[in-house]
Amino acid sequence: MDRGLRPKTLLFRALRKIIAAVAVAGVVGLWIGYFWPAVAVALALCMVQHLRFLVTLRRWLERPKLVELPITSGIWADVFDGLLILQKRNRKRKRRLAAILSEFQASTAALPDGAVVLGLSGEIIWFNQAAQALLGLRQPQDLGLRIPNLVRKPSFTEYFARTDYSGEVEAGSPINAAVTLAFRIIPYGNDQRLMIVRDISDLRRLEQARRDFVANASHELRTPLTVLRGYLDVMEPESRTDGPLATWAVPIREMRNQASRMESLINDLLKLARLESDVIQTRQDLIDIPRVLARVREEAKAISQGGQQLLFDIQPDLWLYGRESEIQSVFMNLIANAIQYTQPGGTITTRWWGDENGANFQVADTGIGISEKDLQRVTERFYRVDVGRSRASGGTGLGLSIVKHALENHEGRLAITSELGIGSTFLCHFPPHRIHRGSLRNELKTSAG
């Protein structure tokens, strides 16, 4: 029989049974002289039977484990059989889901990182032993509590309130101030979230040790370098024409160049160590950016020496809250970098402007460009796109790394676009709350350097 016709067939069978019962009741009613009462009694009995089955079905739906479905025939037999088959399927599905959940819990329990399953409002649904150790969670007391109420750290609270959970955030452990944790939230399922917690205390201690070593080593190198430069300063006049050290003129000049390069490297290392320091300066000054860029423009002209065309387009009333020395270092490093990698006759355009999203500083050049494989690494320490050109110009390979960390200290971000043989564009973006509309002084108009 076609399954699509089965419900109709069952309905017709049920109607035939009712009609047959009414017909028998009618015959008996005619025989005893009460036709209509007999028909009414037959219909009432059929109705009572169906109502009894409906009540049984209702009770079974409420408590399927305690109520047993009756054995019957007809359409109700088909309904009850279908429900029992559906119940068996659901039980099998539940067993499979329970097995999957058990495997998930077993695998996450073995992770060294903490895992916390969060509900729609951030309430804790489940957590593994690592999360219990890192966050001090208790089973079952903390189940159902919102995670921001247990991890009361401003950085984590701000991160949790976001709708975009890209990246991760660092915060101190709620049970041990000496422990630094990294939190990452991953949305999944029906408005659920999985929070991963890692202990990064050792990593931060190693980074601090590295910064301390670089800073201390740089300071220690300054003393012997000062001695070497002192002797070279004394020897240089003697190496000129007709001097007693005339034959040493070229070696002495090369030693002075290398000493200057080493001094520049030490200065950049110390500057980078200060920028990476965990103790960030809290002082925020109102910086007259047009005035700063006026000084930067003069320095850029001295570096370029007319080799490149320098264009400046500066919004004169746009100032910034921050630390002037760091901001000037950002501007100067980007422009000097553009000059270094732009051939003579090329153009370097510097812009400073504001919009509804914040303030922007951009340096665009027509230089050699950066390949796609190098683009992701140019802000790493000592990474050079063109090693030969960088060394020849005395570059340290730390300029863009300094730019990156200085921008982070000012809540800014750096975006780089480039094409080989066409040029590169470096865009620094600062958030709106750091902007100040200053007075119209030190106005810089678009000009050619």
MARVOFI-221734 format. One record per residue (C-alpha): residue in one letter; x, y, z; chain; residue number from 1. Coordinates in Angstrom, 3 decimals, always signed. Layout:
# MARVOFI-221734
(node 'A',(X,Y,Z),'A',NUM)
...
This chain:
# MARVOFI-221734
(node 'M',(+0.000,+0.000,+0.000),'A',1)
(node 'D',(+1.220,+3.498,-0.762),'A',2)
(node 'R',(+2.331,+5.155,+2.521),'A',3)
(node 'G',(+0.807,+8.423,+1.340),'A',4)
(node 'L',(-2.684,+6.816,+1.384),'A',5)
(node 'R',(-2.348,+5.075,+4.739),'A',6)
(node 'P',(-3.818,+7.871,+6.935),'A',7)
(node 'K',(-6.875,+8.046,+4.695),'A',8)
(node 'T',(-7.226,+4.284,+4.782),'A',9)
(node 'L',(-7.058,+4.285,+8.596),'A',10)
(node 'L',(-9.642,+7.075,+8.709),'A',11)
(node 'F',(-11.982,+5.159,+6.433),'A',12)
(node 'R',(-11.551,+2.036,+8.595),'A',13)
(node 'A',(-12.382,+3.998,+11.744),'A',14)
(node 'L',(-15.450,+5.501,+10.065),'A',15)
(node 'R',(-16.540,+2.058,+8.890),'A',16)
(node 'K',(-16.295,+0.751,+12.458),'A',17)
(node 'I',(-18.395,+3.649,+13.771),'A',18)
(node 'I',(-20.965,+3.175,+10.975),'A',19)
(node 'A',(-21.089,-0.573,+11.641),'A',20)
(node 'A',(-21.607,+0.010,+15.378),'A',21)
(node 'V',(-24.351,+2.552,+14.673),'A',22)
(node 'A',(-25.979,+0.161,+12.163),'A',23)
(node 'V',(-26.017,-2.714,+14.668),'A',24)
(node 'A',(-27.370,-0.382,+17.343),'A',25)
(node 'G',(-30.056,+0.800,+14.872),'A',26)
(node 'V',(-31.164,-2.746,+14.080),'A',27)
(node 'V',(-31.384,-3.596,+17.757),'A',28)
(node 'G',(-33.246,-0.320,+18.370),'A',29)
(node 'L',(-35.807,-1.123,+15.655),'A',30)
(node 'W',(-36.306,-4.587,+17.127),'A',31)
(node 'I',(-36.968,-3.231,+20.627),'A',32)
(node 'G',(-38.724,-0.071,+19.404),'A',33)
(node 'Y',(-36.057,+2.500,+20.455),'A',34)
(node 'F',(-34.146,+3.283,+17.260),'A',35)
(node 'W',(-32.796,+6.792,+17.981),'A',36)
(node 'P',(-31.856,+6.123,+21.627),'A',37)
(node 'A',(-29.932,+3.039,+20.526),'A',38)
(node 'V',(-28.082,+5.019,+17.856),'A',39)
(node 'A',(-27.263,+7.766,+20.386),'A',40)
(node 'V',(-25.930,+5.220,+22.899),'A',41)
(node 'A',(-23.695,+3.669,+20.200),'A',42)
(node 'L',(-22.290,+7.056,+19.227),'A',43)
(node 'A',(-21.733,+7.973,+22.891),'A',44)
(node 'L',(-19.849,+4.722,+23.519),'A',45)
(node 'C',(-17.618,+5.399,+20.494),'A',46)
(node 'M',(-16.987,+8.945,+21.775),'A',47)
(node 'V',(-16.171,+7.687,+25.288),'A',48)
(node 'Q',(-13.694,+5.179,+23.872),'A',49)
(node 'H',(-11.891,+7.876,+21.848),'A',50)
(node 'L',(-11.870,+10.260,+24.841),'A',51)
(node 'R',(-10.393,+7.493,+27.038),'A',52)
(node 'F',(-7.591,+6.976,+24.526),'A',53)
(node 'L',(-6.999,+10.759,+24.327),'A',54)
(node 'V',(-6.732,+11.009,+28.130),'A',55)
(node 'T',(-4.315,+8.062,+28.148),'A',56)
(node 'L',(-2.233,+9.717,+25.433),'A',57)
(node 'R',(-2.177,+12.966,+27.415),'A',58)
(node 'R',(-0.977,+11.197,+30.557),'A',59)
(node 'W',(+1.663,+9.296,+28.573),'A',60)
(node 'L',(+3.023,+12.499,+27.032),'A',61)
(node 'E',(+3.429,+13.987,+30.529),'A',62)
(node 'R',(+5.018,+10.888,+32.108),'A',63)
(node 'P',(+6.041,+8.391,+29.406),'A',64)
(node 'K',(+8.036,+6.269,+31.853),'A',65)
(node 'L',(+5.143,+5.778,+34.294),'A',66)
(node 'V',(+2.138,+5.452,+31.956),'A',67)
(node 'E',(+1.783,+2.451,+29.649),'A',68)
(node 'L',(-0.020,+2.793,+26.336),'A',69)
(node 'P',(-2.933,+0.326,+25.951),'A',70)
(node 'I',(-2.997,-2.455,+23.380),'A',71)
(node 'T',(-5.805,-1.706,+20.927),'A',72)
(node 'S',(-6.630,-1.825,+17.239),'A',73)
(node 'G',(-7.551,+0.574,+14.484),'A',74)
(node 'I',(-6.354,+4.118,+14.171),'A',75)
(node 'W',(-5.360,+4.351,+17.860),'A',76)
(node 'A',(-3.151,+1.271,+17.510),'A',77)
(node 'D',(-1.344,+2.976,+14.638),'A',78)
(node 'V',(-0.939,+6.192,+16.686),'A',79)
(node 'F',(+0.395,+4.364,+19.750),'A',80)
(node 'D',(+2.765,+2.211,+17.673),'A',81)
(node 'G',(+4.114,+5.310,+15.945),'A',82)
(node 'L',(+4.723,+7.014,+19.280),'A',83)
(node 'L',(+6.570,+3.989,+20.668),'A',84)
(node 'I',(+8.763,+3.823,+17.548),'A',85)
(node 'L',(+9.500,+7.562,+17.855),'A',86)
(node 'Q',(+10.312,+7.082,+21.544),'A',87)
(node 'K',(+12.825,+4.343,+20.718),'A',88)
(node 'R',(+14.470,+6.552,+18.092),'A',89)
(node 'N',(+14.728,+9.435,+20.542),'A',90)
(node 'R',(+16.316,+7.170,+23.135),'A',91)
(node 'K',(+18.909,+5.997,+20.614),'A',92)
(node 'R',(+19.586,+9.617,+19.626),'A',93)
(node 'K',(+19.966,+10.622,+23.268),'A',94)
(node 'R',(+22.407,+7.765,+23.854),'A',95)
(node 'R',(+24.465,+8.893,+20.851),'A',96)
(node 'L',(+24.444,+12.513,+22.020),'A',97)
(node 'A',(+25.366,+11.426,+25.535),'A',98)
(node 'A',(+28.269,+9.408,+24.137),'A',99)
(node 'I',(+29.436,+12.405,+22.069),'A',100)
(node 'L',(+29.129,+14.708,+25.077),'A',101)
(node 'S',(+31.024,+12.221,+27.227),'A',102)
(node 'E',(+33.826,+12.049,+24.655),'A',103)
(node 'F',(+33.908,+15.860,+24.416),'A',104)
(node 'Q',(+34.120,+16.225,+28.191),'A',105)
(node 'A',(+36.797,+13.535,+28.402),'A',106)
(node 'S',(+38.893,+15.187,+25.675),'A',107)
(node 'T',(+38.553,+18.707,+27.096),'A',108)
(node 'A',(+39.239,+17.451,+30.596),'A',109)
(node 'A',(+42.628,+16.236,+29.339),'A',110)
(node 'L',(+43.501,+19.650,+27.889),'A',111)
(node 'P',(+46.121,+21.713,+29.747),'A',112)
(node 'D',(+44.046,+24.810,+28.923),'A',113)
(node 'G',(+40.849,+25.695,+30.718),'A',114)
(node 'A',(+37.562,+25.216,+28.835),'A',115)
(node 'V',(+34.277,+26.774,+29.961),'A',116)
(node 'V',(+30.964,+26.369,+28.127),'A',117)
(node 'L',(+28.837,+29.517,+28.457),'A',118)
(node 'G',(+25.139,+30.028,+27.811),'A',119)
(node 'L',(+23.246,+32.898,+26.194),'A',120)
(node 'S',(+23.786,+35.325,+29.082),'A',121)
(node 'G',(+27.286,+34.136,+29.897),'A',122)
(node 'E',(+26.148,+31.673,+32.557),'A',123)
(node 'I',(+28.472,+28.725,+33.182),'A',124)
(node 'I',(+27.107,+25.443,+31.813),'A',125)
(node 'W',(+30.200,+23.250,+32.140),'A',126)
(node 'F',(+33.950,+23.571,+32.790),'A',127)
(node 'N',(+36.935,+21.218,+32.892),'A',128)
(node 'Q',(+39.477,+20.647,+35.668),'A',129)
(node 'A',(+42.017,+23.067,+34.141),'A',130)
(node 'A',(+39.454,+25.900,+34.251),'A',131)
(node 'Q',(+38.702,+24.946,+37.846),'A',132)
(node 'A',(+42.389,+25.291,+38.732),'A',133)
(node 'L',(+43.019,+28.502,+36.740),'A',134)
(node 'L',(+39.849,+30.386,+37.668),'A',135)
(node 'G',(+38.984,+28.827,+41.023),'A',136)
(node 'L',(+35.599,+27.564,+39.779),'A',137)
(node 'R',(+33.617,+25.223,+42.030),'A',138)
(node 'Q',(+31.434,+22.296,+41.048),'A',139)
(node 'P',(+28.424,+22.547,+41.237),'A',140)
(node 'Q',(+28.170,+25.883,+43.132),'A',141)
(node 'D',(+29.314,+28.040,+40.201),'A',142)
(node 'L',(+27.170,+26.367,+37.534),'A',143)
(node 'G',(+24.592,+28.859,+36.315),'A',144)
(node 'L',(+26.560,+31.904,+37.491),'A',145)
(node 'R',(+27.652,+34.511,+34.922),'A',146)
(node 'I',(+31.368,+34.406,+34.186),'A',147)
(node 'P',(+31.847,+38.240,+34.369),'A',148)
(node 'N',(+30.696,+38.055,+38.003),'A',149)
(node 'L',(+33.516,+35.610,+38.780),'A',150)
(node 'V',(+36.311,+37.095,+36.647),'A',151)
(node 'R',(+36.186,+40.747,+37.715),'A',152)
(node 'K',(+38.941,+42.168,+35.528),'A',153)
(node 'P',(+38.281,+45.335,+33.457),'A',154)
(node 'S',(+40.054,+44.009,+30.361),'A',155)
(node 'F',(+38.073,+40.754,+30.449),'A',156)
(node 'T',(+34.768,+42.520,+31.174),'A',157)
(node 'E',(+35.269,+44.795,+28.174),'A',158)
(node 'Y',(+36.222,+41.825,+25.969),'A',159)
(node 'F',(+33.205,+39.785,+27.108),'A',160)
(node 'A',(+30.806,+42.657,+26.343),'A',161)
(node 'R',(+31.862,+42.686,+22.691),'A',162)
(node 'T',(+29.976,+41.001,+19.876),'A',163)
(node 'D',(+33.210,+40.417,+17.963),'A',164)
(node 'Y',(+35.465,+37.958,+19.785),'A',165)
(node 'S',(+38.359,+38.008,+17.332),'A',166)
(node 'G',(+41.709,+37.744,+19.075),'A',167)
(node 'E',(+42.179,+37.232,+22.777),'A',168)
(node 'V',(+42.599,+39.317,+25.908),'A',169)
(node 'E',(+45.029,+39.059,+28.825),'A',170)
(node 'A',(+44.026,+39.478,+32.459),'A',171)
(node 'G',(+45.260,+38.456,+35.872),'A',172)
(node 'S',(+43.960,+35.299,+37.493),'A',173)
(node 'P',(+41.071,+35.935,+39.938),'A',174)
(node 'I',(+42.732,+33.642,+42.493),'A',175)
(node 'N',(+46.450,+34.449,+42.015),'A',176)
(node 'A',(+47.702,+37.927,+41.156),'A',177)
(node 'A',(+51.058,+36.505,+40.013),'A',178)
(node 'V',(+49.415,+34.470,+37.232),'A',179)
(node 'T',(+48.583,+36.025,+33.855),'A',180)
(node 'L',(+45.827,+34.375,+31.820),'A',181)
(node 'A',(+44.849,+34.682,+28.154),'A',182)
(node 'F',(+41.104,+34.458,+27.444),'A',183)
(node 'R',(+39.575,+33.598,+24.068),'A',184)
(node 'I',(+35.829,+33.199,+23.420),'A',185)
(node 'I',(+34.538,+31.117,+20.491),'A',186)
(node 'P',(+30.794,+31.387,+19.641),'A',187)
(node 'Y',(+29.045,+28.194,+18.491),'A',188)
(node 'G',(+25.648,+26.486,+18.390),'A',189)
(node 'N',(+22.531,+28.307,+19.567),'A',190)
(node 'D',(+23.992,+31.422,+21.200),'A',191)
(node 'Q',(+26.506,+29.369,+23.189),'A',192)
(node 'R',(+30.158,+30.224,+23.662),'A',193)
(node 'L',(+33.275,+28.239,+24.466),'A',194)
(node 'M',(+35.852,+30.133,+26.527),'A',195)
(node 'I',(+39.454,+28.925,+26.395),'A',196)
(node 'V',(+41.787,+30.006,+29.214),'A',197)
(node 'R',(+45.592,+29.673,+28.999),'A',198)
(node 'D',(+48.280,+30.353,+31.583),'A',199)
(node 'I',(+50.821,+32.630,+29.863),'A',200)
(node 'S',(+52.740,+33.648,+32.982),'A',201)
(node 'D',(+55.946,+31.872,+31.888),'A',202)
(node 'L',(+55.739,+33.463,+28.436),'A',203)
(node 'R',(+55.351,+36.933,+29.915),'A',204)
(node 'R',(+58.246,+36.334,+32.323),'A',205)
(node 'L',(+60.447,+35.238,+29.408),'A',206)
(node 'E',(+59.470,+38.326,+27.428),'A',207)
(node 'Q',(+60.262,+40.518,+30.420),'A',208)
(node 'A',(+63.634,+38.796,+30.826),'A',209)
(node 'R',(+64.368,+39.371,+27.142),'A',210)
(node 'R',(+63.435,+43.060,+27.415),'A',211)
(node 'D',(+65.572,+43.468,+30.524),'A',212)
(node 'F',(+68.506,+41.775,+28.818),'A',213)
(node 'V',(+68.234,+43.972,+25.722),'A',214)
(node 'A',(+67.960,+47.127,+27.820),'A',215)
(node 'N',(+70.855,+46.179,+30.131),'A',216)
(node 'A',(+73.086,+44.967,+27.296),'A',217)
(node 'S',(+72.401,+48.158,+25.328),'A',218)
(node 'H',(+73.307,+50.287,+28.312),'A',219)
(node 'E',(+76.500,+48.308,+28.885),'A',220)
(node 'L',(+77.506,+48.601,+25.224),'A',221)
(node 'R',(+77.323,+52.371,+25.396),'A',222)
(node 'T',(+80.457,+52.663,+27.570),'A',223)
(node 'P',(+82.930,+50.799,+25.283),'A',224)
(node 'L',(+81.321,+52.430,+22.239),'A',225)
(node 'T',(+81.906,+55.870,+23.759),'A',226)
(node 'V',(+85.585,+54.977,+24.337),'A',227)
(node 'L',(+85.981,+53.745,+20.747),'A',228)
(node 'R',(+84.370,+56.865,+19.319),'A',229)
(node 'G',(+86.609,+59.029,+21.510),'A',230)
(node 'Y',(+89.765,+57.419,+20.140),'A',231)
(node 'L',(+88.415,+57.660,+16.585),'A',232)
(node 'D',(+87.717,+61.370,+17.081),'A',233)
(node 'V',(+91.351,+61.830,+18.134),'A',234)
(node 'M',(+92.709,+59.756,+15.247),'A',235)
(node 'E',(+90.592,+61.293,+12.487),'A',236)
(node 'P',(+92.476,+64.644,+12.248),'A',237)
(node 'E',(+95.769,+62.718,+12.122),'A',238)
(node 'S',(+94.465,+60.626,+9.202),'A',239)
(node 'R',(+93.919,+63.579,+6.921),'A',240)
(node 'T',(+96.294,+64.550,+4.127),'A',241)
(node 'D',(+99.909,+64.755,+5.266),'A',242)
(node 'G',(+98.988,+63.474,+8.719),'A',243)
(node 'P',(+100.916,+60.694,+10.433),'A',244)
(node 'L',(+97.937,+58.356,+10.025),'A',245)
(node 'A',(+97.199,+59.250,+6.403),'A',246)
(node 'T',(+97.501,+55.616,+5.345),'A',247)
(node 'W',(+94.736,+54.768,+7.844),'A',248)
(node 'A',(+92.256,+57.312,+6.489),'A',249)
(node 'V',(+89.929,+54.771,+4.860),'A',250)
(node 'P',(+89.892,+52.276,+7.802),'A',251)
(node 'I',(+89.311,+55.091,+10.311),'A',252)
(node 'R',(+86.432,+56.497,+8.224),'A',253)
(node 'E',(+84.862,+53.024,+7.978),'A',254)
(node 'M',(+85.269,+52.481,+11.732),'A',255)
(node 'R',(+83.534,+55.796,+12.409),'A',256)
(node 'N',(+80.654,+54.792,+10.109),'A',257)
(node 'Q',(+80.263,+51.425,+11.845),'A',258)
(node 'A',(+80.458,+53.069,+15.289),'A',259)
(node 'S',(+77.689,+55.480,+14.269),'A',260)
(node 'R',(+75.620,+52.592,+13.009),'A',261)
(node 'M',(+76.141,+50.700,+16.281),'A',262)
(node 'E',(+75.155,+53.791,+18.267),'A',263)
(node 'S',(+71.966,+54.104,+16.208),'A',264)
(node 'L',(+71.202,+50.436,+16.812),'A',265)
(node 'I',(+71.698,+50.799,+20.583),'A',266)
(node 'N',(+69.449,+53.855,+20.666),'A',267)
(node 'D',(+66.705,+51.992,+18.760),'A',268)
(node 'L',(+67.014,+48.965,+21.052),'A',269)
(node 'L',(+66.646,+51.153,+24.134),'A',270)
(node 'K',(+63.682,+52.983,+22.606),'A',271)
(node 'L',(+61.997,+49.667,+21.731),'A',272)
(node 'A',(+62.658,+48.325,+25.237),'A',273)
(node 'R',(+60.966,+51.394,+26.724),'A',274)
(node 'L',(+57.972,+51.027,+24.407),'A',275)
(node 'E',(+57.594,+47.331,+25.256),'A',276)
(node 'S',(+57.847,+47.934,+28.965),'A',277)
(node 'D',(+54.893,+46.730,+31.006),'A',278)
(node 'V',(+54.993,+50.034,+32.910),'A',279)
(node 'I',(+53.482,+52.319,+30.291),'A',280)
(node 'Q',(+53.697,+56.031,+30.988),'A',281)
(node 'T',(+50.355,+57.355,+32.089),'A',282)
(node 'R',(+51.123,+60.960,+31.198),'A',283)
(node 'Q',(+49.087,+62.117,+28.216),'A',284)
(node 'D',(+49.865,+65.502,+26.667),'A',285)
(node 'L',(+47.944,+67.444,+24.065),'A',286)
(node 'I',(+50.198,+67.283,+21.008),'A',287)
(node 'D',(+50.182,+69.961,+18.341),'A',288)
(node 'I',(+50.552,+67.515,+15.459),'A',289)
(node 'P',(+50.948,+70.171,+12.693),'A',290)
(node 'R',(+53.895,+71.642,+14.623),'A',291)
(node 'V',(+55.433,+68.172,+15.062),'A',292)
(node 'L',(+55.032,+67.453,+11.365),'A',293)
(node 'A',(+56.681,+70.757,+10.521),'A',294)
(node 'R',(+59.819,+69.557,+12.316),'A',295)
(node 'V',(+59.516,+66.116,+10.715),'A',296)
(node 'R',(+59.281,+67.723,+7.276),'A',297)
(node 'E',(+62.546,+69.606,+7.796),'A',298)
(node 'E',(+64.296,+66.439,+8.963),'A',299)
(node 'A',(+62.901,+64.538,+5.983),'A',300)
(node 'K',(+64.267,+67.161,+3.597),'A',301)
(node 'A',(+67.701,+66.803,+5.181),'A',302)
(node 'I',(+67.592,+63.007,+4.771),'A',303)
(node 'S',(+66.279,+63.121,+1.200),'A',304)
(node 'Q',(+68.657,+65.926,+0.073),'A',305)
(node 'G',(+66.356,+66.595,-2.870),'A',306)
(node 'G',(+66.395,+63.014,-4.063),'A',307)
(node 'Q',(+62.637,+62.523,-3.726),'A',308)
(node 'Q',(+59.649,+64.824,-4.052),'A',309)
(node 'L',(+58.109,+65.254,-0.582),'A',310)
(node 'L',(+54.436,+66.277,-0.457),'A',311)
(node 'F',(+52.623,+67.148,+2.782),'A',312)
(node 'D',(+48.850,+67.503,+3.227),'A',313)
(node 'I',(+48.166,+68.342,+6.880),'A',314)
(node 'Q',(+44.855,+69.239,+8.534),'A',315)
(node 'P',(+45.918,+72.254,+10.636),'A',316)
(node 'D',(+43.393,+72.078,+13.498),'A',317)
(node 'L',(+43.720,+68.372,+14.334),'A',318)
(node 'W',(+45.655,+67.597,+17.520),'A',319)
(node 'L',(+46.172,+64.378,+19.448),'A',320)
(node 'Y',(+46.409,+63.219,+23.060),'A',321)
(node 'G',(+49.540,+61.168,+23.671),'A',322)
(node 'R',(+53.305,+61.344,+24.161),'A',323)
(node 'E',(+54.999,+63.657,+21.708),'A',324)
(node 'S',(+58.352,+61.860,+21.551),'A',325)
(node 'E',(+56.694,+58.566,+20.604),'A',326)
(node 'I',(+54.371,+60.127,+18.036),'A',327)
(node 'Q',(+57.253,+62.029,+16.423),'A',328)
(node 'S',(+59.218,+58.754,+16.309),'A',329)
(node 'V',(+56.298,+57.087,+14.492),'A',330)
(node 'F',(+56.074,+59.863,+11.889),'A',331)
(node 'M',(+59.837,+60.124,+11.360),'A',332)
(node 'N',(+60.396,+56.371,+11.080),'A',333)
(node 'L',(+57.670,+55.968,+8.445),'A',334)
(node 'I',(+58.885,+58.904,+6.340),'A',335)
(node 'A',(+62.561,+57.912,+6.663),'A',336)
(node 'N',(+61.626,+54.357,+5.695),'A',337)
(node 'A',(+59.816,+55.669,+2.590),'A',338)
(node 'I',(+62.835,+57.780,+1.609),'A',339)
(node 'Q',(+65.140,+54.797,+2.066),'A',340)
(node 'Y',(+63.138,+52.533,-0.256),'A',341)
(node 'T',(+62.136,+55.117,-2.891),'A',342)
(node 'Q',(+64.405,+55.710,-5.844),'A',343)
(node 'P',(+65.637,+59.243,-6.676),'A',344)
(node 'G',(+62.918,+61.128,-8.503),'A',345)
(node 'G',(+60.144,+59.257,-6.714),'A',346)
(node 'T',(+57.302,+60.854,-4.781),'A',347)
(node 'I',(+56.454,+60.518,-1.084),'A',348)
(node 'T',(+53.086,+61.876,+0.052),'A',349)
(node 'T',(+52.370,+62.447,+3.739),'A',350)
(node 'R',(+48.808,+63.107,+4.940),'A',351)
(node 'W',(+47.265,+63.884,+8.344),'A',352)
(node 'W',(+43.475,+64.151,+8.542),'A',353)
(node 'G',(+40.493,+63.320,+10.716),'A',354)
(node 'D',(+37.058,+61.821,+10.111),'A',355)
(node 'E',(+34.167,+60.402,+12.127),'A',356)
(node 'N',(+36.201,+57.259,+12.872),'A',357)
(node 'G',(+39.251,+59.019,+14.319),'A',358)
(node 'A',(+42.532,+60.504,+13.070),'A',359)
(node 'N',(+44.732,+59.123,+10.291),'A',360)
(node 'F',(+48.391,+59.536,+9.369),'A',361)
(node 'Q',(+49.439,+58.158,+5.997),'A',362)
(node 'V',(+52.741,+57.890,+4.146),'A',363)
(node 'A',(+52.512,+56.728,+0.518),'A',364)
(node 'D',(+55.582,+56.272,-1.675),'A',365)
(node 'T',(+56.393,+55.205,-5.223),'A',366)
(node 'G',(+59.275,+52.994,-4.108),'A',367)
(node 'I',(+60.268,+49.407,-4.730),'A',368)
(node 'G',(+57.240,+47.978,-2.886),'A',369)
(node 'I',(+56.954,+44.970,-0.602),'A',370)
(node 'S',(+56.158,+41.418,-1.677),'A',371)
(node 'E',(+53.149,+39.622,-0.201),'A',372)
(node 'K',(+55.328,+37.136,+1.703),'A',373)
(node 'D',(+57.255,+39.989,+3.362),'A',374)
(node 'L',(+54.195,+42.120,+4.138),'A',375)
(node 'Q',(+53.229,+40.123,+7.247),'A',376)
(node 'R',(+56.739,+40.313,+8.728),'A',377)
(node 'V',(+57.908,+43.869,+8.115),'A',378)
(node 'T',(+57.083,+44.931,+11.710),'A',379)
(node 'E',(+59.274,+42.177,+13.205),'A',380)
(node 'R',(+62.549,+43.164,+14.854),'A',381)
(node 'F',(+65.521,+43.268,+12.475),'A',382)
(node 'Y',(+63.420,+42.110,+9.509),'A',383)
(node 'R',(+64.474,+43.816,+6.292),'A',384)
(node 'V',(+62.757,+43.655,+2.905),'A',385)
(node 'D',(+65.985,+44.603,+1.065),'A',386)
(node 'V',(+68.946,+43.675,+3.281),'A',387)
(node 'G',(+71.581,+45.202,+1.000),'A',388)
(node 'R',(+69.818,+48.560,+0.695),'A',389)
(node 'S',(+69.056,+48.703,+4.425),'A',390)
(node 'R',(+72.635,+47.986,+5.479),'A',391)
(node 'A',(+74.045,+50.409,+2.948),'A',392)
(node 'S',(+71.880,+53.183,+4.363),'A',393)
(node 'G',(+72.707,+52.281,+7.963),'A',394)
(node 'G',(+69.219,+50.985,+8.822),'A',395)
(node 'T',(+68.802,+48.940,+12.001),'A',396)
(node 'G',(+65.698,+46.954,+11.012),'A',397)
(node 'L',(+63.861,+48.222,+14.100),'A',398)
(node 'G',(+62.003,+51.212,+12.681),'A',399)
(node 'L',(+58.664,+49.555,+11.891),'A',400)
(node 'S',(+58.805,+47.548,+15.109),'A',401)
(node 'I',(+59.138,+50.834,+17.020),'A',402)
(node 'V',(+56.209,+52.243,+15.021),'A',403)
(node 'K',(+54.034,+49.252,+15.852),'A',404)
(node 'H',(+54.661,+49.371,+19.613),'A',405)
(node 'A',(+54.333,+53.153,+19.805),'A',406)
(node 'L',(+50.952,+52.940,+18.063),'A',407)
(node 'E',(+49.806,+50.205,+20.454),'A',408)
(node 'N',(+50.673,+52.500,+23.366),'A',409)
(node 'H',(+48.340,+55.072,+21.781),'A',410)
(node 'E',(+45.547,+52.567,+21.019),'A',411)
(node 'G',(+46.338,+52.940,+17.331),'A',412)
(node 'R',(+46.812,+50.408,+14.580),'A',413)
(node 'L',(+49.019,+50.163,+11.507),'A',414)
(node 'A',(+47.754,+49.049,+8.088),'A',415)
(node 'I',(+50.186,+48.373,+5.230),'A',416)
(node 'T',(+49.375,+47.939,+1.555),'A',417)
(node 'S',(+52.022,+47.497,-1.110),'A',418)
(node 'E',(+52.707,+46.311,-4.625),'A',419)
(node 'L',(+56.105,+45.398,-6.011),'A',420)
(node 'G',(+57.458,+48.061,-8.335),'A',421)
(node 'I',(+54.517,+50.387,-7.618),'A',422)
(node 'G',(+55.038,+51.539,-4.042),'A',423)
(node 'S',(+53.776,+51.167,-0.481),'A',424)
(node 'T',(+51.249,+52.907,+1.760),'A',425)
(node 'F',(+51.505,+52.976,+5.560),'A',426)
(node 'L',(+48.341,+54.095,+7.353),'A',427)
(node 'C',(+48.206,+54.812,+11.104),'A',428)
(node 'H',(+44.736,+55.103,+12.648),'A',429)
(node 'F',(+44.026,+56.668,+16.047),'A',430)
(node 'P',(+40.681,+56.288,+17.894),'A',431)
(node 'P',(+38.222,+59.234,+18.137),'A',432)
(node 'H',(+38.670,+59.813,+21.885),'A',433)
(node 'R',(+42.323,+60.804,+21.310),'A',434)
(node 'I',(+41.412,+63.597,+18.903),'A',435)
(node 'H',(+41.326,+67.271,+19.824),'A',436)
(node 'R',(+40.407,+70.106,+17.467),'A',437)
(node 'G',(+43.249,+72.518,+18.130),'A',438)
(node 'S',(+43.888,+76.107,+17.171),'A',439)
(node 'L',(+44.834,+77.079,+13.664),'A',440)
(node 'R',(+48.543,+77.591,+14.162),'A',441)
(node 'N',(+51.562,+76.155,+12.390),'A',442)
(node 'E',(+49.351,+75.580,+9.382),'A',443)
(node 'L',(+50.929,+73.315,+6.812),'A',444)
(node 'K',(+49.607,+73.508,+3.294),'A',445)
(node 'T',(+50.119,+70.922,+0.616),'A',446)
(node 'S',(+53.599,+71.579,-0.684),'A',447)
(node 'A',(+56.495,+69.961,-2.457),'A',448)
(node 'G',(+59.691,+69.417,-0.491),'A',449)
